[in-house]
């Protein structure tokens, strides 16, 4: 059985707490409100969190969390203008020799070059510089350990505590289902991005066609749950959404239309729980799901038609609902 192609985007790496910034000493409530409304925050979540999510586990990440960029790119002497310029320069032309994160490049490779609006990068970088940003639970100890290694004071010991290492069955149902979906996305993304970086889009497309379903199925077994990705415009007919799933897709599309943050939708029966969560497009997705022969290269388009003769998953723009995760599991 083939699967719905999921091309995950890669964006700018950043993030962290920076207690030295004077920003936090001013009118906390007013600042908190401005932070929630900051356009850079929305852009970061849309363009960056697909690969740089703060909720992904340490071992199954496909890119460093945003906090890592902030920690590596900002010192006590760094001005906002310098930080913004550094980020813009790297995103426009990512190269191993210009990165300040050699360890991340060794582990994940250099981020693929993508097209981003310069003003979007500026807003994201300004938001990161001025605000405290969400970070994974494991990050602080990891960063300190790595810092100690660089100073020759110690070595990494033991394993990281992360979402995959926790007993997810103890989480509330919405969070439990979301973490099942995110951990599956991380596994798929880690393998997929390796293909994109080393072999290109065609190889990534072939990977999705052959390997994505077995990987998703293995995560279902791992979590003792049923994990699916479905769409109203499937690439493969086997991923066609049913009536209930189509209703959920419409709800998430309406969220996007109204510029509303989507939350997991939980539907419970007497013995079972279903958790639905949206799959949104980003700039990387458009390589295979954008406008044919414009955003989708001609050779990629030909390969899609060869692998998926009944494909309907074209013509998307960024931040649109490509489909949904449907995660189901038994009640405790």
N, C-alpha and C positions, 0 to 999 in steps of 0.2 A: 504494500500500500504506500503510495506516495504522499507527500505532505504539502501543506501550504507553505510557500516560501516566506521566510522571515528574514529580511535583510536589516540587520541592526546598524544604526548609524554610529559613527564615532565623532565626537566633538572635542571641544577644548577641555583639557584637564585642569581642575582647580580645587580650592577650598580650605576651610579651617577656622578655629577660634584664634583671634589675635587680640589678646587682652591689652596690648600696648597702645592700641589705637584710641585717641581721645574721643572718638565718636560715641562711645558707650557712656560717657559721663553726662550727656545732655538729654534732658527731658525724656526719660525712658519710655513712657507711654506713647508720646508723640512719635518717637523714633520707631517703636514697634509697629505702629500703624503704617508709617511710611515704608518700612521694610516689607510688610505684607503686600503693599500696592506697587512696589518697585518693578518696573518693566523688565529690568535685568534678571530678576528672580524668575519670572515667567519664562523668559528666553532661555535661561540656564536649564530649567526643568524640561523644557521642550527639546532643546537642541543638544544638551550635554548628558542628561541623566540616563539616557538609553544605555550608554556604556559606562558612565561614571557615577552610577547611582550610589547614594550613601547607604542603601539597604542591602546591597549585594554582599555576599560573604567574601572573606579574604581569599580563599583558595579557588573560588569559581568566578572570579572577576575576569572581565575582558579588557579592563583599563583601570588605572588608579582612580581612587575617589577624588572629587574636586578639592577636598581639603589638602590633599598632597601637593597640588600645584601652588596653593596659597603658601603653604609652609616652605616650599622650595624657592619660590619666586619673590617673596617679600621678606626683607630684613628690616631692622629698626631704621635704616637710612633710606629705604626705598620710598619714593614719592608715588602718588597715584598715577601721575603722568608716565613715569618710568615703567610702572607695572602694566598699565594699559598698552603701552607701546611694545613691551616685551611679548605680551600675549598676542597682540595683533601680528607682530612679525613672525612668530612661530606658526600661528594658525594659517597664515597666508602661504608659508613655505616651510612645512615641517621637515626638519633634517636632524639626524642623530648628532651631528657636530654642534648644533646650536641649542640643543635642549639642556636644561638645568637638572634633568631627571634621568641620569644615565641608567640607574637601576630599573626604572619603569620601562625604559626602552629595551633593556636586555630581556625583561620578562614578557612585555606585551608587543614589542616592535614599535616602530615609528607610526604615529597615526596617519592614516591615508589622507592625502591632500583632498580637501573639499572646498566648495564655494560657499562662503558665508558673507552676508552683508557686513561691511566694515563697521557700520553704526551698531549692528547687533552685537558684534564682538566687544565694542567699546562699552555698551551698556552692561553686558555680562561681567566684564572685567571690573568696571566701576562698582557694581554691586558686590562682587567678591571682596574687593579691597576695603570697602566701607562697612561690611556687615559680618556678623557671626553666622557661620554656615553649618548646616547639619553635617555630622560626621559619623562614620560607622563606630560601633561600640568598641571594636578591636583596635581602632586606629592609633589612639594616644600611646598605648603600650608598644605597638609596633613601631611607631615613629621614634620613640625614645630608645628602643632597643637598637634600631638601625643607626641612630645617632651615636649610641655607645660603641657600636661596631666601628663606625668611621673614626672614632677617637681611640680605638684600640682598647676599650675598657670592658669589652664583653662580647659574647656571641649569643645568637638567637637560641632560645631554649624552649622546648615544648611546642605545642600547637596553639593556634589562635582560637579564642572563643568567638564564634560567629553564629549567624542564623542557622547555618547548616549543622552546627554542632549542638544546637539546642534541641530540646524536646518540643517540636512545633505543635504537638497535640495539646499542649497546655495553653496555647495562645487562643484569644477569641477567634471565632470562626472566620470573620472577615480578614483578620490578619493572617490566620493560618492558611487560608486559601490563597491570599495574595503572595505569601512567601513561597508556597508551592509553585506558583506561576513564575515568580521572579527567579527562583533558583533554577527552574527549567530554562528560562530565557537566558540566564547566565551561561549554562552549559552549552546551549545552542550557539550563543553569541561568541563564546570563547573559541569554539571550533570554526565557526563561520568566518570570523575576522581573521583567523590564521590563514584560511584559504584566500581571502581577499588580499591580504598583505603579501602573501608569497606567490600566489598564482593568478589573481585577478578575479573579475566579476563572473566570468564564464565558469570557472572552477567552483566558485561559491554557489552558483546556480545548480550545478551538477551535484554538489554536496547536499544541498537542500532536497533535491529530488531523490537522492539515494539514502541519506543518513539521518535527516532531521526527524522523521517519524520514529525510527528505532530508538533514537536518543530520547525523544519525548516519552515513548513507551517505557523506557528504562527508568525515567524519573517517576512515572506513575507507579511502577513497582516499588521503587525506593521509598516513596512517600505513602504507599498503600492507598492511593487515590486514583481517580481517573482525570487525566489532564489533557485537554483538547484546545486546539486553536481553530476557530471557525470564522467564516466570512459570508457576507451577503454577495460578494463578488469574488468567488473562490478561484484560485489558480488551478486547483484540482477538484473535481466534483465531489470527492470524498470529504472535502472540508466545507461543504455547503452547510450553512446554518439552518437549524430547524426553526419552527414557528416561534418557540419560546426564546431561542437565541436571537432571532431577528428583532424581537421586541426589545431585548437588551441592547442590541446594536443601535436601534433607534433612540434609546434613552441616552446613550453615550454620544451619539451624533448631536443630539439636542444640547448636551452639555457644552460641546465645542462651539456650537452656534451661539450660545448665550455666554461664551467665555467663562464657563463655570468649571471648577476643578472636579474631576470625576472621582468618586469613591467606589470601592468594591460594592457590588450589589449581592446581598446574601438572601437566598431563598431556601427555607427549611421545610422539610416534610417530617413525618413521624420518625423516620430512621436515617434520613439522608440530608446532607447540606450541599447546596450548589453555590459557588462563589464566581461571579462574573467580573471581569476586569478588561478595560479596552486595550487594544493594540493600536497605537498611533504611529503615523508615518513621520519620518524625518528626512533630511536631505539625502542620506545614504540609501534609504529605501527607494528613492526615485530612480536609481540605476536600473532597477528591475520592475518598478511599479509606477513610473512616471509616464510621460507622453512618448509613445513609440517614435523612434528615429530622431528624437529631439533630446529628451532626457535619457531615454533608453537607447543605447547604441545599437546600430543596425545588426551587428553580429550577435549581441545579446538578445535582441528581439527575435532573431532567427532561431536561436537556441531555445528560447522560451516556447515558441510555436512547435518546435520539434519535440520537446519534452512534455508540453502541456497543450495539446491541440484544442482543448476547449477553454483555454484561459480567459478569465474575465477580469483579472486583477491588474488592469492598466488605467492610466489617466489620473492617478492621484497627485495631489499637491502635499506639501508638508503640513503637519498637524491635522491630518484627517483620520477618521476611524477606518483602519484597514480591516479590522475584525475584532474578535474578543477572545480572551481566555475563558474557558468554562472548566472549572475545577470542582469535582464532586468527591465527597468522602463521607464515611459513616459517622453518625453522631457518637460522641463519647459514651 
